[in-house]
């Protein structure tokens, strides 16, 4: 097996172990639960996915704002031919 395959399996086992620890420990509302949840998010890449989605939404919002601004400028005749 290649090294990347071993790393993937090791990562998955770690995530499953941490998720199992979270489920079976029953540490509701405690600091330990929050730490385990953050570790699972880090290892699974969920945090990066969330950041990426937020960034995509910010770009969409900025693009929509630019389109709105250009349309307003066009309606006021700012971009007329000379």
C-alpha positions as CSV (number, residue, x, y, z in Angstrom):
1,X,0.0,0.0,0.0
2,X,1.3,3.5,-0.8
3,X,2.2,5.9,1.9
4,X,-0.8,8.2,1.1
5,X,-3.2,5.2,1.5
6,X,-1.7,4.5,4.9
7,X,-2.1,8.1,5.9
8,X,-5.7,8.1,4.7
9,X,-6.5,5.0,6.7
10,X,-4.7,6.3,9.7
11,X,-6.6,9.6,9.5
12,X,-10.0,7.9,9.1
13,X,-9.3,5.6,12.0
14,X,-8.3,8.6,14.1
15,X,-11.5,10.4,13.2
16,X,-13.6,7.4,14.0
17,X,-11.8,6.9,17.3
18,X,-12.5,10.5,18.2
19,X,-16.1,10.4,17.1
20,X,-16.6,7.2,19.1
21,X,-15.0,8.8,22.1
22,X,-17.3,11.7,21.8
23,X,-20.4,9.5,21.6
24,X,-19.5,7.1,24.4
25,X,-18.1,9.6,26.9
26,X,-21.3,11.6,27.3
27,X,-19.5,14.8,28.2
28,X,-22.4,17.0,27.3
29,X,-21.6,20.7,27.5
30,X,-18.2,20.2,28.9
31,X,-14.9,21.7,27.6
32,X,-13.7,18.2,26.7
33,X,-16.7,17.7,24.3
34,X,-15.9,21.0,22.6
35,X,-12.2,20.1,22.2
36,X,-13.1,16.7,20.7
37,X,-15.6,18.3,18.3
38,X,-13.0,20.8,17.2
39,X,-10.4,18.0,16.7
40,X,-12.8,15.9,14.7
41,X,-13.6,19.0,12.5
42,X,-9.9,19.7,11.9
43,X,-9.1,16.1,11.0
44,X,-12.1,15.6,8.8
45,X,-11.5,18.9,7.0
46,X,-15.0,20.2,7.9
47,X,-13.5,23.5,9.1
48,X,-11.8,24.1,5.7
49,X,-15.1,23.3,3.9
50,X,-17.0,25.7,6.0
51,X,-14.4,28.5,5.4
52,X,-14.5,27.8,1.7
53,X,-18.3,28.0,1.6
54,X,-18.2,31.3,3.5
55,X,-15.6,32.6,1.1
56,X,-17.7,31.6,-1.9
57,X,-20.8,33.3,-0.4
58,X,-18.8,36.5,0.2
59,X,-17.6,36.5,-3.4
60,X,-21.2,36.0,-4.6
61,X,-22.4,38.9,-2.5
62,X,-19.6,41.1,-3.8
63,X,-20.4,40.2,-7.4
64,X,-24.1,40.9,-6.8
65,X,-23.3,44.3,-5.3
66,X,-21.0,45.1,-8.3
67,X,-23.7,44.2,-10.8
68,X,-26.3,46.3,-8.9
69,X,-23.9,49.3,-8.8
70,X,-23.1,49.0,-12.5
71,X,-26.8,48.7,-13.4
72,X,-27.5,51.9,-11.4
73,X,-24.7,53.7,-13.1
74,X,-26.0,52.6,-16.5
75,X,-29.5,53.9,-15.7
76,X,-28.0,57.2,-14.7
77,X,-26.0,57.4,-18.0
78,X,-22.6,57.3,-16.5
79,X,-21.2,55.0,-19.2
80,X,-22.2,56.9,-22.2
81,X,-20.3,56.7,-25.5
82,X,-18.1,59.7,-26.3
